[in-house]
Structure formats: C-alpha cells, structure tokens
Amino acid sequence: MSYDISSLRKFVSPEIVFGAGSRRSVANFAANYGARHVFLVSDPGVQAAGWVREIEALLAEAGLESTTFTAISPNPKVDEVMSGAELYQANQCDVIVAIGGGSPMDCAKGIGIVATHGRNILEFEGVDTITNPPPPLILIPTTAGTSADVSQFAIISDPDRRFKFSIISKAVVPDVSLIDPEVTETMSAYLTACTGVDALVHAIEAFVSTGSGPLTDTHALEAIRLINRNLEPLVASPADPVLREQIMLASMQAGLAFSNAILGAVHAMSHSLGGFLDLPHGLCNALLLEHVVGYNFASAEDRFRRVAEAMDIDTRGMANALVKKRLMARIIELKKTLGLEARLQELGVSVSDIPYLSGYALKDPCILTNPRKSSLRDVQVVYEEAL
C-alpha cells in the first residue's frame, strides 16, 4: 500500500505546566534534569519587574547555583547569543532557564545551540541544521503572544544583513514550558496588545497554512475565538486575572498550532521588516495582517470562512466576497481598538525599501506554507498596500 507523504502530519510540544503559580516549580524541574549550575536568561525589562530575582531565589532555596544573563535587546542579536554562550561555558552551566518574552526565550535557544556545537549561531539558519542536542531548556513566558515557549522556532537578528533569520528544529522545542498568567501582569497595555495580535496572527496563519491538519486546527480556531473575545477587554482592564489567563491560554494554543503547521506570508514579511527597522514583532504583524488576508483569501476561502466564524461573524448565507470584507473589517476594528493602526510609512519605511524587504521575505521559510504562492511582485504589492 502506497502512502502520500504530503498528507502526513506530526505534532511536537514541550511538557507544559499551565496556571497561576506554575513558575514556582522551576527549581524542581531543573533538579530533575540534574542541574548543578543553572544559566538564567532574561532581559532588563523583566529584571526591573522583579521576576528574575524571584527565580534566582527559588533556585538558591533548592541549593542550585545560577548565573544570570540579561544583556539582550528586544530583537536578540547574533553577538548577544554568542556572548551568552561564552558565559554559559565559562561557568560550566548545565541547564538553561529563560524568563521573558520572545527575545530572551529565542536567545536562550540560540545559547543552547552554540554551547553544544561551539560554532557561530549564523551557521544554524534554516530547517533541521542542529546535530547535537542542546542542554535541557525550561522556559517561563512573561508575554502572551510569541509562544517561543512551545515552538520549534528560534528567531535571531543579524544586524550585518539587517535581517531576522529563523532556526526551525525539534531540538529547540523546550523540555518544559511553565505558563504562568501571573507573570504577564507586569506587561504594559501596549505590549499586551502587540503580543496578543501576534498570537492572533499565529493562529490565523496556522489555520490557513498548507501544513495545517486535524492536529493543529482545533488549537488554531480556539485561539482565534479566545483572542477575539478577550483581548480588547484585557487591554481596557489589564489587571483582570481571568482575562490574562484566557489570553495566555490562547497564546499557548496558537503556539502549538503554528509550531506544527508553520506560518505564512505575514510572518515572512514581518521578520524581514523587524530585522530591517528593529521594530516590535507583534506590531509588524498587526500592520500587515489584513493586507495578507486580502491577498490570500481566494486561495483558502473555506478556511477563511471558518476564521471569520471563530471571530464571531455570522457567515450563514453570506457570499465569499462579503465574508472577506467582514473579516478584514473586524481585523481593522480590533487593531483600532488596541491602538495598533499605524502605517508602515509612519514607522520609517519608504517605497525604495520595498524591493529589499521583499527579497528577504521571499527567502523566509514561513513563505513556503502560505496558502497562495507568492512571487516577488506579489510581496511588493502587499508591502505597498501597507504603506
């Protein structure tokens, strides 16, 4: 009996502990991995919020030594990964714990790769390039959006090329993800909005991706529903613990979906944009979302209809053209309520940058699973619309 390899689907995920207070089990998990000296990765913002101090204390109480590394910018750079790996090795660390948003988590993944290979992180760009297993990795996300804590992606910025490159491998799926809504309480309303829209884009792109399937669809649709209903209320009342938990759950489900179904043109174009201008990733996604939905709609009409339904649009008896219009209108309305309606021009992108941005977007692995095949000109047109 022959089988069609393109119809096979796999699903990878870390061990997940979800719920308020889950971060407090960090030392227990580190000890289970035989840790003697933990390498703790974070960034200055999370450190200022007091979370790093708490994790250091929990590790110390359990009799574990730790070294903390926080020299990480909002889009982690090649040299930051390299100096983190140097510090890891100098202190003979054996387990990595990261607490923070996507940047510390991606940087921690990069540090683990370099620590076990002894080569530059640039050499690992692309899919399945990792040969030695990285050290045990325990991640504690402080934002509800990037989902680096459940994904097989690490995104690193290369300032020389002004480009963000992707490392995609089962080896960067963390061993344990401690998803604790309490630690997202220190996020600003703006960061809550940015990361929430990032999670929405993950879910939509995963659902319409050519790599989607029954293992990811339920996660993607539930994430869209949860974000559509809870993100605006959360940005209006950021201290609400129930809303925080709902958005954290949505982010996790969106992450499980995109990590396995991969993404599409929004992310390919957003990685290019974020690398070029060093902008927040969630904001880049927000600026491009409805333009890419408009571009892709005809290639996945039934799927986009289900996305619209998950966003509480009643599509019964509605022609596809109207579904497209309503869905794009709902996305624009959501962005407007969240204060994410800037145009690319306002952020410093000019028409002359578009060929450069488009060239890099087409090289991004996320473009491969976009439902509509994209030429250079197609990508340029979408960027132009978003200007």
ZANUBA-101839 format. One record per residue: residue in one letter; x, y, z of N, C-alpha, C in turn. Coordinates in steps of 0.05 Angstrom, whole numbers, padded with zeros to 5 digits, always signed. Layout:
AXYZXYZXYZ
...
This chain:
M+00017-00024+00000+00000+00000+00000+00018+00025+00000
S+00013+00042-00019+00030+00067-00021+00017+00088-00003
Y+00033+00107+00005+00021+00129+00021+00033+00155+00011
D+00017+00177+00015+00024+00203+00005+00038+00218+00029
I+00064+00222+00026+00079+00235+00048+00068+00263+00054
S+00057+00276+00034+00048+00304+00038+00023+00305+00056
S+00010+00282+00060-00014+00282+00077-00007+00275+00106
L+00018+00269+00112+00025+00262+00139+00028+00287+00156
R+00021+00285+00182+00024+00308+00200+00037+00299+00226
K+00056+00316+00236+00068+00309+00262+00061+00332+00281
F+00065+00326+00307+00059+00346+00327+00079+00344+00349
V+00095+00366+00353+00114+00366+00375+00106+00388+00395
S+00112+00382+00420+00104+00400+00441+00122+00395+00466
P+00128+00416+00481+00143+00411+00506+00124+00399+00527
E+00135+00391+00550+00118+00386+00573+00108+00413+00583
I+00082+00416+00586+00071+00442+00593+00058+00441+00621
V+00065+00461+00638+00050+00464+00663+00037+00491+00661
F+00010+00491+00662-00005+00516+00657-00020+00524+00682
G-00019+00550+00689-00035+00560+00711-00019+00579+00729
A-00035+00595+00744-00023+00615+00762-00004+00600+00782
G+00021+00611+00785+00040+00600+00803+00057+00578+00792
S+00053+00570+00767+00069+00547+00756+00099+00553+00755
R+00106+00579+00754+00134+00586+00753+00149+00576+00778
R+00135+00573+00800+00148+00566+00825+00159+00537+00825
S+00152+00522+00805+00163+00494+00804+00189+00493+00788
V+00200+00516+00781+00224+00517+00764+00248+00501+00775
A+00253+00504+00801+00276+00491+00813+00273+00460+00813
N+00248+00452+00818+00241+00424+00817+00248+00411+00790
F+00239+00425+00769+00245+00415+00742+00275+00416+00735
A+00288+00438+00743+00317+00440+00738+00332+00417+00752
A+00324+00411+00777+00337+00389+00792+00331+00362+00779
N+00307+00359+00768+00301+00334+00754+00319+00329+00730
Y+00329+00351+00718+00348+00348+00696+00377+00346+00705
G+00380+00343+00731+00407+00340+00742+00423+00366+00743
A+00409+00389+00744+00423+00415+00744+00441+00418+00769
R+00465+00428+00764+00481+00437+00787+00485+00467+00785
H+00487+00477+00760+00491+00506+00756+00473+00515+00733
V+00453+00530+00740+00432+00539+00721+00441+00565+00707
F+00437+00566+00681+00442+00591+00666+00415+00604+00662
L+00411+00628+00675+00385+00641+00675+00386+00664+00655
V+00369+00663+00635+00368+00683+00613+00343+00700+00616
S+00347+00727+00614+00324+00745+00616+00332+00771+00602
D+00317+00792+00607+00324+00818+00595+00320+00840+00616
P+00330+00864+00611+00329+00886+00631+00300+00892+00640
G+00281+00891+00622+00253+00898+00629+00242+00878+00649
V+00246+00852+00644+00236+00831+00662+00251+00832+00688
Q+00276+00839+00687+00292+00841+00712+00281+00864+00729
A+00275+00887+00716+00264+00910+00730+00237+00904+00743
A+00222+00886+00730+00196+00879+00740+00198+00860+00764
G+00222+00850+00770+00226+00834+00795+00224+00804+00791
W+00218+00795+00767+00215+00766+00763+00241+00750+00764
V+00263+00763+00755+00289+00749+00754+00298+00743+00783
R+00294+00763+00800+00302+00760+00829+00287+00736+00841
E+00261+00734+00834+00245+00712+00845+00255+00685+00836
I+00262+00682+00811+00272+00657+00800+00299+00650+00813
E+00316+00670+00815+00343+00666+00828+00339+00655+00856
A+00320+00667+00871+00315+00659+00899+00304+00630+00900
L+00286+00623+00882+00275+00596+00881+00297+00575+00876
L+00315+00582+00857+00337+00564+00851+00356+00561+00875
A+00362+00584+00888+00381+00584+00910+00370+00568+00934
E+00343+00571+00938+00330+00556+00960+00333+00526+00956
A+00333+00518+00931+00336+00489+00925+00365+00480+00924
G+00383+00498+00931+00411+00491+00931+00424+00491+00904
L+00412+00505+00885+00424+00505+00857+00438+00532+00853
E+00462+00530+00842+00477+00555+00834+00464+00565+00809
S+00466+00592+00804+00457+00603+00779+00474+00626+00770
T+00475+00630+00744+00488+00653+00732+00467+00667+00715
T+00464+00693+00718+00443+00707+00703+00455+00723+00680
F+00441+00722+00657+00450+00737+00633+00426+00753+00623
T+00428+00780+00623+00405+00796+00615+00413+00816+00593
A+00436+00813+00581+00445+00833+00561+00433+00826+00533
I+00406+00830+00532+00391+00822+00508+00373+00845+00499
S+00374+00851+00473+00356+00872+00463+00330+00861+00455
P+00310+00878+00449+00283+00868+00442+00282+00849+00418
N+00301+00851+00399+00303+00831+00378+00331+00819+00382
P+00334+00794+00394+00360+00785+00402+00380+00782+00379
K+00404+00792+00383+00423+00794+00361+00445+00772+00363
V+00457+00767+00340+00477+00746+00338+00498+00748+00360
D+00509+00773+00364+00531+00775+00384+00521+00771+00413
E+00495+00777+00418+00484+00772+00444+00483+00742+00450
V+00474+00727+00430+00474+00697+00432+00502+00687+00438
M+00521+00697+00423+00549+00688+00425+00561+00694+00453
S+00556+00719+00463+00567+00725+00489+00553+00710+00511
G+00527+00704+00508+00512+00688+00527+00524+00660+00528
A+00530+00648+00505+00541+00621+00504+00569+00620+00517
E+00584+00642+00513+00611+00643+00525+00609+00643+00556
L+00590+00659+00566+00585+00660+00595+00575+00633+00606
Y+00558+00620+00591+00547+00593+00598+00571+00574+00602
Q+00589+00574+00582+00611+00555+00583+00631+00562+00605
A+00636+00588+00608+00656+00597+00628+00647+00588+00656
N+00621+00587+00661+00611+00579+00688+00603+00550+00689
Q+00609+00535+00668+00603+00506+00667+00574+00500+00675
C+00556+00515+00662+00527+00511+00667+00518+00486+00654
D+00495+00476+00663+00485+00451+00652+00455+00450+00645
V+00440+00470+00654+00412+00473+00647+00406+00502+00641
I+00389+00508+00622+00382+00536+00616+00353+00541+00624
V+00349+00562+00639+00322+00572+00646+00320+00600+00634
A+00298+00605+00619+00294+00633+00610+00267+00643+00620
I+00267+00668+00629+00241+00680+00636+00240+00707+00621
G+00219+00710+00605+00216+00735+00590+00198+00731+00566
G+00198+00750+00548+00182+00748+00523+00197+00732+00503
G+00190+00736+00477+00203+00721+00456+00233+00725+00454
S+00242+00749+00461+00270+00755+00457+00288+00738+00475
P+00285+00739+00502+00301+00722+00519+00298+00692+00513
M+00273+00684+00506+00268+00655+00500+00283+00647+00475
D+00282+00663+00454+00296+00657+00429+00326+00657+00434
C+00335+00677+00449+00364+00680+00455+00373+00655+00471
A+00357+00646+00490+00364+00622+00506+00367+00597+00487
K+00349+00595+00468+00350+00573+00449+00377+00574+00433
G+00383+00599+00424+00408+00602+00410+00433+00596+00427
I+00432+00604+00452+00455+00599+00470+00459+00568+00474
G+00436+00554+00476+00438+00525+00479+00451+00512+00455
I+00444+00522+00431+00455+00510+00406+00485+00515+00405
V+00493+00540+00410+00522+00547+00408+00538+00532+00430
A+00526+00529+00454+00540+00517+00476+00547+00488+00470
T+00530+00474+00455+00536+00445+00449+00550+00441+00423
H+00551+00461+00406+00565+00457+00380+00591+00472+00378
G+00593+00494+00394+00618+00510+00393+00622+00524+00366
R+00600+00530+00352+00602+00544+00326+00584+00569+00327
N+00587+00587+00307+00571+00611+00307+00542+00605+00302
I+00524+00620+00315+00495+00615+00312+00486+00619+00283
L+00501+00636+00268+00494+00640+00239+00494+00615+00223
E+00510+00595+00232+00513+00570+00217+00488+00552+00219
F+00469+00560+00236+00446+00542+00241+00420+00553+00229
E+00422+00573+00212+00399+00584+00198+00385+00562+00182
G+00359+00562+00182+00344+00543+00165+00331+00521+00181
V+00325+00499+00167+00309+00477+00178+00327+00453+00185
D+00324+00443+00209+00338+00418+00217+00369+00419+00213
T+00381+00440+00223+00411+00442+00220+00426+00434+00245
I+00411+00426+00266+00424+00421+00292+00430+00392+00295
T+00455+00385+00301+00463+00357+00303+00467+00348+00332
N+00476+00365+00350+00479+00358+00378+00456+00368+00395
P+00445+00351+00413+00423+00360+00429+00431+00383+00448
P+00417+00406+00447+00424+00428+00466+00418+00419+00495
P+00428+00434+00515+00423+00428+00543+00393+00430+00549
P+00384+00417+00571+00356+00420+00579+00347+00449+00581
L+00323+00455+00571+00314+00482+00568+00286+00485+00582
I+00284+00503+00601+00259+00508+00616+00252+00537+00611
L+00228+00542+00599+00221+00569+00592+00196+00578+00607
I+00197+00604+00616+00175+00616+00630+00168+00642+00615
P+00146+00641+00599+00139+00665+00583+00127+00687+00601
T+00135+00712+00596+00123+00735+00611+00105+00751+00593
T+00102+00743+00567+00083+00756+00550+00065+00735+00538
A+00041+00743+00530+00022+00724+00519+00020+00729+00489
G+00039+00718+00474+00039+00723+00446+00059+00709+00429
T+00085+00710+00437+00105+00700+00418+00104+00669+00417
S+00097+00656+00439+00096+00627+00440+00122+00613+00435
A+00145+00627+00438+00171+00615+00435+00173+00592+00455
D+00158+00593+00477+00159+00573+00498+00148+00546+00489
V+00133+00545+00468+00122+00518+00459+00131+00512+00430
S+00146+00529+00417+00151+00526+00388+00178+00514+00381
Q+00179+00504+00356+00205+00494+00346+00219+00516+00328
F+00214+00541+00336+00227+00564+00322+00246+00579+00341
A+00268+00588+00331+00283+00609+00345+00289+00630+00324
I+00283+00656+00330+00286+00678+00311+00308+00696+00321
I+00329+00699+00306+00352+00715+00314+00357+00738+00294
S+00365+00761+00304+00371+00784+00286+00400+00785+00278
D+00405+00788+00253+00432+00792+00243+00435+00821+00234
P+00447+00838+00251+00449+00867+00244+00465+00872+00219
D+00484+00854+00212+00500+00859+00188+00483+00858+00163
R+00464+00839+00163+00446+00838+00139+00420+00853+00144
R+00417+00864+00168+00391+00877+00176+00368+00858+00170
F+00371+00834+00181+00353+00812+00173+00349+00794+00197
K+00324+00784+00202+00319+00765+00223+00318+00737+00210
F+00334+00719+00220+00334+00692+00208+00321+00672+00227
S+00311+00651+00215+00296+00630+00230+00313+00605+00233
I+00312+00593+00257+00323+00567+00261+00299+00550+00268
I+00293+00529+00252+00270+00513+00257+00279+00484+00261
S+00273+00474+00285+00282+00447+00292+00268+00437+00317
K+00263+00411+00317+00252+00398+00341+00270+00403+00365
A+00296+00406+00359+00316+00409+00380+00312+00435+00396
V+00298+00455+00385+00294+00480+00401+00267+00481+00414
V+00251+00459+00412+00227+00457+00428+00236+00454+00457
P+00228+00472+00475+00238+00469+00503+00229+00442+00515
D+00243+00434+00536+00236+00410+00550+00211+00415+00568
V+00211+00438+00580+00188+00445+00598+00180+00474+00593
S+00154+00479+00591+00144+00506+00590+00126+00511+00614
L+00134+00530+00630+00118+00537+00654+00102+00562+00648
I+00076+00558+00640+00060+00580+00630+00043+00591+00653
D+00051+00614+00663+00040+00625+00687+00028+00653+00682
P+00001+00655+00681-00011+00681+00674-00003+00703+00693
E+00005+00697+00718+00012+00718+00737+00036+00735+00727
V+00055+00723+00713+00078+00738+00705+00072+00757+00682
T+00049+00755+00669+00042+00774+00648+00030+00799+00659
E+00025+00800+00685+00012+00823+00697+00029+00848+00696
T+00056+00845+00692+00073+00869+00692+00076+00880+00663
M+00062+00868+00643+00063+00879+00616+00047+00905+00614
S+00057+00923+00597+00042+00947+00592+00018+00940+00574
A-00001+00959+00573-00025+00954+00555-00016+00952+00526
Y+00004+00968+00518+00014+00968+00491+00027+00941+00484
L+00043+00930+00502+00056+00904+00497+00035+00882+00498
T+00015+00885+00515-00007+00865+00515-00021+00864+00488
A-00025+00888+00477-00038+00890+00451-00021+00878+00429
C+00005+00886+00428+00024+00876+00408+00026+00845+00408
T+00030+00835+00432+00035+00806+00434+00009+00790+00429
G-00014+00802+00437-00040+00789+00433-00046+00787+00403
V-00040+00808+00388-00044+00807+00359-00024+00788+00346
D+00000+00786+00357+00019+00766+00347+00007+00738+00349
A-00005+00732+00372-00017+00706+00376-00040+00702+00357
L-00056+00723+00352-00078+00720+00333-00067+00714+00305
V-00046+00727+00297-00034+00722+00271-00023+00693+00270
H-00011+00684+00291-00001+00656+00292-00025+00637+00286
A-00047+00642+00300-00070+00624+00298-00082+00624+00270
I-00086+00648+00259-00098+00651+00232-00079+00638+00211
E-00053+00645+00212-00034+00635+00192-00032+00604+00194
A-00032+00594+00219-00030+00565+00222-00055+00551+00211
F-00078+00563+00214-00103+00550+00205-00105+00550+00174
V-00095+00571+00161-00096+00571+00131-00071+00560+00118
S-00051+00553+00134-00025+00543+00124-00029+00517+00108
T-00012+00513+00089-00013+00487+00073-00004+00464+00091
G+00008+00470+00114+00016+00449+00133-00004+00443+00154
S-00028+00456+00153-00048+00452+00173-00060+00424+00172
G-00073+00416+00193-00086+00390+00194-00101+00386+00219
P-00113+00363+00223-00131+00360+00247-00116+00363+00274
L-00090+00358+00274-00075+00361+00299-00072+00390+00308
T-00073+00408+00289-00068+00436+00295-00094+00453+00293
D-00113+00445+00276-00136+00462+00271-00152+00469+00296
T-00157+00450+00314-00173+00456+00338-00159+00477+00355
H-00132+00475+00358-00117+00495+00373-00119+00522+00360
A-00116+00523+00334-00116+00549+00320-00143+00563+00323
L-00165+00548+00318-00192+00561+00319-00199+00570+00347
E-00192+00554+00367-00198+00561+00395-00182+00586+00403
A-00157+00588+00393-00140+00612+00399-00153+00637+00387
I-00163+00635+00362-00175+00658+00348-00200+00667+00365
R-00216+00647+00373-00240+00653+00388-00233+00668+00414
L-00214+00657+00429-00207+00668+00455-00196+00697+00452
I-00179+00701+00432-00167+00728+00428-00188+00748+00419
N-00205+00739+00400-00226+00757+00390-00244+00767+00413
R-00250+00749+00432-00268+00757+00454-00255+00770+00478
N-00229+00764+00483-00217+00773+00508-00195+00794+00506
L-00184+00799+00482-00161+00817+00480-00169+00846+00485
E-00190+00855+00472-00198+00883+00476-00206+00889+00505
P-00222+00871+00518-00228+00875+00547-00203+00875+00564
L-00183+00858+00557-00158+00857+00573-00142+00882+00571
V-00140+00893+00547-00124+00918+00543-00138+00941+00558
A-00165+00940+00559-00180+00960+00574-00177+00957+00605
S-00175+00932+00614-00171+00927+00643-00149+00907+00647
P-00123+00916+00645-00100+00898+00645-00096+00882+00670
A-00109+00889+00692-00104+00875+00717-00122+00851+00721
D-00141+00847+00702-00161+00825+00706-00148+00798+00703
P-00146+00782+00724-00132+00756+00723-00146+00736+00705
V-00173+00737+00704-00187+00718+00687-00181+00723+00657
L-00182+00748+00649-00176+00755+00621-00147+00748+00615
R-00128+00754+00634-00100+00747+00629-00097+00717+00623
E-00112+00701+00639-00110+00672+00636-00121+00663+00609
Q-00143+00675+00600-00155+00668+00574-00135+00674+00551
I-00122+00698+00553-00104+00706+00531-00078+00689+00532
M-00070+00682+00556-00046+00664+00559-00052+00636+00547
L-00076+00627+00552-00085+00601+00540-00086+00603+00510
A-00097+00625+00500-00098+00629+00471-00071+00630+00458
S-00052+00644+00472-00025+00645+00461-00012+00617+00460
M-00017+00601+00481-00006+00574+00481-00017+00557+00458
Q-00044+00559+00455-00057+00543+00434-00048+00552+00406
A-00045+00578+00402-00036+00589+00377-00007+00579+00372
G+00009+00578+00393+00036+00568+00391+00038+00539+00383
L+00021+00522+00396+00021+00494+00388+00012+00490+00359
A-00006+00507+00350-00015+00506+00322+00007+00514+00303
F+00019+00537+00307+00038+00546+00286+00064+00532+00288
S+00072+00522+00311+00097+00508+00313+00096+00483+00295
N+00072+00472+00292+00070+00447+00277+00059+00451+00249
A+00042+00471+00245+00031+00476+00218+00048+00497+00203
I+00066+00510+00217+00083+00532+00207+00065+00556+00200
L+00076+00576+00187+00061+00602+00185+00057+00610+00156
G+00059+00636+00150+00054+00644+00122+00067+00671+00117
A+00055+00686+00098+00067+00710+00087+00069+00733+00108
V+00049+00734+00127+00051+00756+00147+00077+00753+00162
H+00084+00729+00170+00109+00726+00186+00134+00729+00169
A+00133+00719+00145+00156+00722+00127+00162+00752+00123
M+00141+00767+00118+00144+00796+00113+00151+00811+00139
S+00140+00801+00161+00144+00814+00187+00173+00810+00197
H+00183+00786+00192+00211+00780+00200+00230+00799+00185
S+00224+00803+00159+00241+00820+00142+00239+00849+00153
L+00215+00858+00159+00210+00885+00169+00223+00890+00196
G+00220+00870+00214+00230+00873+00241+00261+00873+00241
G+00273+00857+00223+00302+00857+00221+00313+00883+00209
F+00297+00895+00191+00306+00919+00177+00304+00943+00195
L+00282+00946+00210+00277+00970+00226+00279+00966+00256
D+00284+00940+00265+00285+00934+00293+00260+00943+00308
L+00237+00935+00296+00210+00942+00308+00199+00918+00324
P+00180+00924+00342+00167+00901+00356+00153+00882+00336
H+00158+00856+00340+00148+00836+00321+00118+00837+00319
G+00104+00839+00342+00075+00839+00342+00064+00863+00326
L+00077+00886+00328+00068+00909+00313+00071+00905+00283
C+00094+00893+00275+00098+00888+00246+00076+00869+00236
N+00069+00849+00251+00048+00831+00243+00021+00845+00241
A+00015+00862+00260-00010+00877+00260-00013+00894+00235
L+00009+00907+00227+00008+00926+00205+00002+00911+00178
L+00010+00886+00177+00008+00871+00152-00016+00853+00150
L-00029+00847+00173-00048+00825+00175-00071+00826+00154
E-00086+00848+00154-00110+00848+00136-00102+00849+00107
H-00078+00860+00101-00069+00861+00073-00062+00833+00063
V-00050+00817+00081-00043+00789+00073-00069+00772+00071
V-00087+00777+00090-00113+00762+00089-00127+00768+00062
G-00127+00794+00054-00139+00801+00028-00125+00787+00005
Y-00099+00786+00006-00083+00773-00015-00088+00742-00016
N-00090+00730+00007-00092+00701+00009-00121+00690+00006
F-00141+00707+00011-00168+00697+00015-00178+00678-00007
A-00173+00685-00032-00184+00668-00054-00171+00640-00055
S-00148+00637-00043-00134+00611-00043-00143+00593-00021
A-00159+00603-00002-00167+00587+00021-00194+00597+00031
E-00214+00599+00013-00239+00612+00020-00254+00598+00043
D-00255+00571+00042-00269+00556+00063-00256+00559+00090
R-00229+00559+00089-00214+00562+00115-00218+00590+00126
F-00217+00611+00109-00221+00638+00119-00250+00642+00129
R-00269+00628+00117-00296+00630+00127-00297+00619+00156
R-00282+00598+00162-00282+00587+00189-00267+00606+00208
V-00247+00620+00198-00233+00641+00214-00253+00663+00221
A-00269+00671+00201-00289+00692+00206-00309+00683+00227
E-00318+00658+00225-00337+00647+00245-00324+00647+00273
A-00299+00640+00275-00285+00640+00301-00282+00668+00312
M-00284+00688+00294-00284+00716+00303-00312+00727+00306
D-00331+00709+00310-00359+00715+00316-00373+00730+00294
I-00366+00725+00269-00380+00736+00246-00400+00715+00236
D-00425+00721+00235-00445+00702+00226-00444+00700+00195
T-00433+00679+00185-00428+00677+00156-00451+00662+00141
R-00472+00654+00156-00493+00638+00142-00505+00653+00119
G-00505+00639+00096-00517+00651+00072-00501+00674+00060
M-00477+00678+00070-00461+00700+00061-00442+00692+00038
A-00441+00708+00017-00423+00702-00006-00394+00707+00004
N-00376+00693-00009-00348+00694-00001-00337+00723-00001
A-00345+00739-00021-00335+00766-00024-00342+00782+00001
L-00367+00777+00012-00375+00792+00036-00361+00781+00061
V-00356+00755+00061-00341+00743+00084-00314+00757+00086
K-00301+00759+00063-00274+00772+00061-00275+00800+00072
K-00296+00815+00063-00299+00843+00071-00303+00846+00101
R-00321+00828+00111-00328+00829+00140-00303+00821+00157
L-00289+00801+00148-00266+00791+00164-00244+00813+00165
M-00239+00825+00142-00219+00847+00141-00228+00870+00159
A-00254+00876+00158-00264+00899+00174-00261+00893+00204
R-00266+00868+00212-00264+00860+00240-00235+00862+00249
I-00216+00854+00232-00188+00856+00239-00180+00885+00243
I-00189+00902+00224-00182+00931+00225-00194+00944+00251
E-00219+00936+00257-00233+00946+00281-00218+00938+00306
L-00209+00913+00307-00194+00903+00330-00168+00918+00334
K-00154+00922+00312-00128+00937+00313-00133+00966+00323
K-00155+00978+00313-00161+01006+00320-00166+01008+00350
T-00182+00990+00361-00189+00990+00390-00163+00987+00406
L-00144+00971+00395-00120+00965+00410-00098+00986+00406
G-00103+01005+00388-00084+01026+00383-00060+01017+00366
L-00065+00998+00348-00043+00988+00330-00049+00993+00301
E-00058+01018+00295-00066+01023+00267-00046+01040+00251
A-00021+01041+00261-00001+01056+00246+00002+01045+00218
R+00014+01061+00200+00021+01052+00173+00051+01048+00172
L+00061+01033+00153+00090+01028+00151+00105+01055+00148
Q+00093+01073+00132+00106+01099+00127+00113+01114+00153
E+00093+01113+00172+00097+01127+00197+00121+01115+00213
L+00128+01090+00207+00149+01077+00222+00176+01079+00207
G+00176+01094+00185+00202+01099+00172+00207+01081+00147
V+00187+01067+00137+00191+01051+00113+00184+01069+00089
S+00201+01068+00069+00194+01084+00044+00192+01065+00021
V+00181+01075-00001+00176+01058-00025+00203+01045-00034
S+00224+01060-00031+00250+01050-00040+00261+01026-00024
D+00249+01022+00001+00258+00999+00017+00244+00973+00009
I+00222+00975-00006+00205+00952-00011+00220+00929-00026
P+00235+00936-00047+00249+00913-00061+00268+00898-00042
Y+00282+00912-00024+00300+00900-00005+00284+00882+00014
L+00262+00893+00026+00246+00878+00045+00234+00853+00031
S+00224+00856+00007+00211+00834-00007+00230+00812-00014
G+00255+00819-00021+00275+00798-00027+00280+00780-00003
Y+00282+00792+00021+00286+00777+00045+00261+00761+00053
A+00238+00773+00049+00213+00759+00057+00210+00733+00041
L+00218+00734+00015+00216+00710-00002+00235+00688+00006
K+00256+00695+00021+00276+00675+00030+00268+00663+00057
D+00247+00674+00069+00239+00665+00096+00224+00638+00094
P+00231+00618+00110+00217+00592+00108+00187+00593+00112
C+00177+00614+00126+00148+00616+00131+00132+00620+00105
I+00145+00631+00085+00131+00636+00059+00123+00609+00046
L+00137+00588+00052+00133+00562+00039+00106+00550+00044
T+00094+00556+00068+00069+00544+00075+00045+00564+00072
N+00051+00587+00059+00030+00607+00054+00010+00594+00034
P-00017+00598+00039-00036+00584+00021-00035+00593-00008
R-00025+00617-00013-00023+00626-00041+00007+00629-00048
K+00015+00618-00070+00043+00620-00078+00049+00649-00084
S+00072+00658-00075+00078+00687-00077+00103+00693-00094
S+00100+00711-00112+00123+00719-00128+00134+00745-00115
L+00157+00753-00124+00169+00778-00113+00150+00801-00116
R+00137+00803-00139+00119+00826-00144+00095+00825-00125
D+00084+00800-00120+00062+00797-00101+00068+00809-00074
V+00092+00802-00064+00101+00811-00037+00104+00841-00037
Q+00115+00852-00059+00119+00881-00061+00092+00895-00060
V+00072+00884-00074+00046+00897-00074+00034+00898-00046
V+00036+00876-00031+00025+00876-00003+00039+00897+00014
Y+00066+00898+00012+00080+00919+00027+00071+00947+00019
E+00067+00951-00007+00058+00977-00017+00031+00984-00005
E+00013+00964-00003-00014+00969+00008-00012+00978+00037
A+00008+00966+00051+00010+00972+00080+00025+00998+00086
L+00037+01010+00065+00050+01036+00068+00029+01057+00077
